[in-house]
Amino acid sequence: MTTPAEPRELEAVRAVARLSRALERSTDELSLAHYRVLSAVASGDERASRVAKRLVLGKPTVSASVDALCRRGLLERSGVAGDQRAAALELTADGAEVLGRVERAMTGRLEELCAATPEPALVARALGWLGEALDGAAARRAGDAP
């Protein structure tokens, strides 16, 4: 049996859930799921299996997103030497442009929301820390970190 969340923690969970929706609504160019895949590839995860591990998604889910992004001309697949089953993923020039626009829109929305708090810089920094914690947890699950 789990213990009930503290009101402050529950408030934070609900805020993060609403924040993800607010960020997604800041642009109509990409869904949040497609943004996550493009940003993972842009960050150096060139194989779908690594994207799936980093994003804690099933391979079929990532494959569907990759297929859709390739059809839109935002991602390209290429073969991997020595592994016929694997495909390397790379952003196309259009993919990099779309990703840049989407990230500017999302960053602008986040800046607006942070500016409405008593400590805008601290809120943004705390969200960055959460991102680092998520990356660390994903790396531990993947066996890439202690």
N, C-alpha and C positions, 0 to 999 in steps of 0.2 A: 504494500500500500504506500502510495506516495503522500508526502506531506503537502498541505496546501501552500501555494506560493505566497510570499509576503506581498502586501499590496503594492509596494514600490516595484518589485520584480514583475508582478503581473502587469502593472502599468507600462513597464519597459517592453515587455513582450508584445503587448497590444500596440504600442507606439511603433516598434520595429515592423510589425505586420502592416500597419497603415503606411509607414514610410515607404515600404517596398512598392505598394500600390501607387503612392504619390509620385515616386520616381518613374514608374512605368507610364503613368499618365502624362509625364512631362514631354513625351515625344510619341508620335504615331509611326515612327519608322521601324521600330523593333519591339517585339514583345520582350518581357523581362527574361524569359527562357532563352530566346535567341541572343539577347544581349549577353547573358552569362556565358554562352558558348563562344561567341565572338571574342569577348574579353579574355576568356581563358586561352584561346588560341593566340591572341595578341600578346599574352603574357608568357608565351613559350610552350604551352601544352600543345604539341603538334599532333598527337595521336588521340583519336576518339576515346580510347580506353583510359588515357590519363585525364582527359576532360571529364569523363564520367566519374572517375575517382575523386577528382578535385571538387566537383560540384555535387558529389554524393547523389548521383543519378544512375539509373540503370542504363546499360549500353543501348538497348532499343530506343530509349527516350532521346539519348544523345544522337544516335544514328538518324532518327527522324528529324531532329533539328538541323543536323549537318546536311541532310538531303535537301531540306527546304532552303537553307542558306546557300548551298551550291546552286540550286535552281535559280535563285535570285542573283547569282553572280557575285556573292559576297565572300564566299570561301571557295577554295580549290582543293581537290584531292590529288595526290600523286603517290606513286608507288614507293615502297621502302625497300631498299636493296637488302636482299637476304631474307625477306619475309613477305611471301606472296599474299598473305591474308591481311597484312597491315597497310594502312594508308596514312600518309602524312597530310596534315591539314595546314593550309596557309591562307591568310587573308588576301583577297584581291585588292587592287587599288580602290575599287568601289567599296569594298568591305571596310577598308581603313578609313575612307571618307565618311561612310555612314556611322561607323563606330565613333569617330571623332565628333561628329555632330550630335549623336545621341549622348555621349559623355559630357559634352558642353551643356546640353539641355538639362541633364540630370544633375550635374554639378551646380548649375544655376538654381535649380529648384531646391537642392540641399542647402545652398548658401542662404536662400530666402528663408527657409525654415529655421536654420541655425540662428539667423539674425533676429528671429522672434523669441529667442531664449535669453535668459539672463547672462549666459556665458557662451557666446557663439563659438569661439575658438576651442574651448574645452569640449563642447559637444562634438564638434568635428573631429577633434583628436581622439575622443573616446570611441567614436565610430571606427576610426582607423585602427585603434587597439582591438576592437571586436573583429575586424577583418583579419588582423594578424593572428588572433586566437583561432579563428575559423580555418585559416591556412595551416596553422600548426596541427590542429585536430585532423584535417584532411591528410596531411603528410604522415601523421602517426598511423592513421587507418591504412594508408597505402604502403606503409613500411619504409617510408623515406626519411623518417626522423625518429629520434629516441622517444 
